[in-house]
Amino acid sequence: MVVGYLQYQHKKKKLKEMNLGELLVGFLRFYGSEFNHEQLGISIIGDGSLYKKSTPDQCLSIENPQDQDIDLGKSARQYNNVVKAFQHASDLLRYTPAPLSELIFLYPDRKPKKAVI
């Protein structure tokens, strides 16, 4: 899915303009809200593409680059829950007014403890 998203952004000529934070939020937004997994599948062969499924269903469809007859996403269970989690994470990162440090740490005024080795 990550490779497919990076190929998708590369085709839109936006990949070089995006930093890692934008790529993360974009990945979460794309697979959480924009990508229609019931109608489309993901191929990373060559430059990658999204393809229309022959039979629409609830399953994620990812084409195996070694053997196009094998669907790597077929075994993914409860993918709708994954979509909801991606959408929720995207919304948190895009719309929460707090700095990221406050989202990560329960007590933002405390510095994280260093690991003792």
N, C-alpha and C positions, 0 to 999 in steps of 0.2 A: 504494500500500500504506500509506503514511504517512497519507494523508487517510482511508482506510478505517479504520485503527486509531484515529485521533482521533475519528471519528464513532462507532465502537464504544464507546470510553470515555465519550463524551458521553452516549450512551444509557444507560449504566450509572450516570450521574450522578457519576462519579468524576473527570472531567477537571479540574475546578476545584481539586480537592484534591491533584493530582499536580504535582511539580516536574519540571523537564526531565530530570533523572537518572532519576527513576521512569518517566517516559514512554519514555525510551530503552530501559531494561531491560525494561519491559513490552512494548514493540514487539518486541524481540528474542525474548522469551519467548513471546509470542503467536504470532508467525510461525515460531518455531523449534520449539515443542512443542505448542501448543494448537490452532492452526488446521489443519484437515484439508483440504489443498488438493486431495486426490483426490476428495472429495465436495462441497466447497463452492467457490463463487466469490465475488468481491468486487464490490459495486456502490457507487459513490459518488453516485449520482443521488439528489437530495433529501437526506434525512437519512442516506443510506447504509444498506446492509444486506449480510448474507451470504445467498447463495441456494444452494439445492441444484442441482447440475449435472444436466442431463438424462442425461448419460452420464459416469460416473466415469472418470477417467484420471489420469495422472501430471503433467499440465500445470497450470500456474498459470492461473487464469481471472479476468480483470478486465474488467468490462463498460465499454465506451466510453460516457461520458456524452453524447456527441454522436450516437452511433448504436448502439443496443443490440444490433444484429446483429453488431457487430464485437467480437471478443475481443482486448483489448490484451495479455493475458498469453500468448496462444497462441504467440507467437514466442520466449518465454523458454526458453532451453535449459539443461539440467542444473540445474533448479530444486531437485532433491533436494540438490545440493551447497550451494546457497544456504541451504536449511533447516538443514543441518548446521552451516554457518558461523554462522547466527543463534543456534542452540542453544549452540554453543561459546562465542560472545561473551557470551551471557546468563549462562551458567554461570561464566565468568571474572569478570564484574562482580558477580555475586551471591555467589559462594562463595569468592573469593580474599580471605584475611584481610589482605593488604597494602593500604596506602593506594593510591589511584589514582595518585598521583605516582610510586610505585615500579613500577606497571605500565607507565606511559608511558615513563619514562626508565630506561635500562640502569643508570646510576649515580645512584641517588636522592639521594645526598649532594651531588651537583654541581647547580648551577643551570643551566638551559638557556642557551646562548649567545644573545646578542641578534643579530639580523640586522644586517649592515652594509650600509648603502645608499649 
